[in-house]
Amino acid sequence: QVTLLESGGGLVPAGGSLSLSCAASGSIFPRNTMAWYRQAPGKQRELVASISSFGTTKYADSVKGRCTISRDNTKKTVSLQMNSLKPEDTAVYSCNINILSPDGGEYWGQGTQVTVAS
C-alpha cells in the first residue's frame, strides 16, 4: 500500500510563489510517474505537471514557464514550485503516483488548497 502526504498549500497574493511537496510511503519503484493535479470549483480535475522516474517532465500549457516539478527518488518526494501565481491557479492540488509494475497501481494524496488572492 502506498500513501501520499502533501504539504505547502495556502493563501498567496497574485504574483506570488508557493511550493508544494508530497512524500510517498511504501514501495514505489522501480518505475513510476509522479504528478500534481488540480481541481478548481466547478471544473474538472486537470494535470498540472508530471515527472517520470527518469526525470522526464510534462507541464500543462497554462503553467509552462511558471511552474517547476522536481523529485527526489532517495526521499520519495515530489515537489511543485509555482511562481507568478494567478487567481485562476486557485484550486485543490493533489499529488498522484502511477506505479508502472505488474502489481503497481495509482494512488492519490488527500489534496491541499491553494488560493491566489487578486
C-alpha positions in Angstrom: 0.0 0.0 0.0 1.2 3.4 -0.9 0.3 6.7 0.8 0.9 10.2 -0.3 1.1 13.2 2.1 1.1 16.7 0.7 2.1 19.9 2.3 2.7 23.5 1.3 -0.7 24.8 0.3 -2.1 28.1 1.5 -3.1 31.7 0.6 -0.8 33.8 -1.6 -1.2 37.1 -3.4 -1.3 37.2 -7.1 2.2 37.3 -8.5 3.5 35.4 -5.5 5.1 32.0 -5.2 4.3 28.8 -3.5 6.0 25.4 -3.2 4.1 22.1 -2.7 5.6 18.9 -1.5 4.5 15.3 -1.5 6.1 12.4 0.3 5.3 8.9 -0.6 5.5 5.9 1.7 5.5 2.3 0.6 7.1 0.6 -2.4 7.0 2.9 -5.4 9.9 1.6 -7.5 11.4 0.7 -9.9 9.4 2.8 -12.3 6.7 5.3 -11.7 5.4 8.7 -12.7 4.6 11.3 -10.0 2.4 14.2 -10.8 0.4 17.1 -9.5 -3.2 17.6 -10.5 -5.6 20.4 -9.6 -9.3 20.9 -9.4 -11.0 24.2 -9.2 -14.6 24.6 -8.0 -17.0 23.6 -10.8 -14.2 22.4 -13.1 -12.7 19.1 -14.0 -9.5 17.9 -12.5 -6.5 18.6 -14.7 -2.9 17.6 -14.9 -0.6 20.4 -13.8 2.8 18.6 -14.2 4.3 15.2 -14.1 7.7 13.7 -13.8 8.9 10.2 -14.5 11.4 8.1 -12.6 14.0 9.2 -15.2 13.2 12.8 -14.8 11.1 13.4 -17.9 8.7 16.2 -17.2 5.4 17.4 -18.7 3.5 20.6 -18.0 0.1 21.9 -18.7 0.2 24.8 -21.1 -1.4 27.1 -18.5 1.6 26.7 -16.1 4.6 26.4 -18.5 7.3 28.8 -17.6 5.7 29.4 -14.2 6.0 26.0 -12.5 8.7 23.5 -12.0 8.2 19.9 -10.9 11.1 18.0 -9.3 11.6 14.8 -7.4 14.0 13.2 -5.0 14.0 9.4 -5.5 16.0 8.8 -2.4 13.4 10.6 -0.2 10.5 9.5 -2.4 9.2 13.0 -2.7 7.9 15.2 -5.5 7.7 19.0 -5.3 6.0 21.7 -7.4 7.4 25.2 -7.3 4.8 27.7 -8.5 5.8 31.3 -9.4 3.9 34.2 -10.8 0.7 32.8 -9.4 -2.7 33.9 -10.8 -6.1 33.9 -9.3 -7.0 31.2 -11.9 -4.5 28.9 -10.2 -6.8 28.7 -7.2 -7.7 25.0 -6.7 -7.2 21.9 -4.7 -3.8 20.4 -5.7 -3.4 16.7 -5.4 -0.3 14.5 -5.6 -0.6 11.4 -7.8 1.7 8.4 -8.4 1.3 5.8 -11.0 3.5 2.8 -10.3 4.4 1.0 -13.5 4.8 -2.6 -12.4 2.5 -5.6 -12.7 1.5 -5.2 -9.0 1.6 -1.4 -9.1 -1.3 0.9 -9.1 -2.3 4.5 -9.0 -2.6 6.5 -5.7 -3.7 9.9 -4.7 -3.0 12.3 -1.8 -5.7 14.0 0.1 -5.2 17.3 -1.6 -4.1 20.7 -0.4 -5.8 24.0 -1.1 -4.0 26.8 -3.0 -5.8 30.1 -3.0 -4.4 33.0 -5.0 -5.8 36.4 -4.0 -6.3 39.0 -6.7 
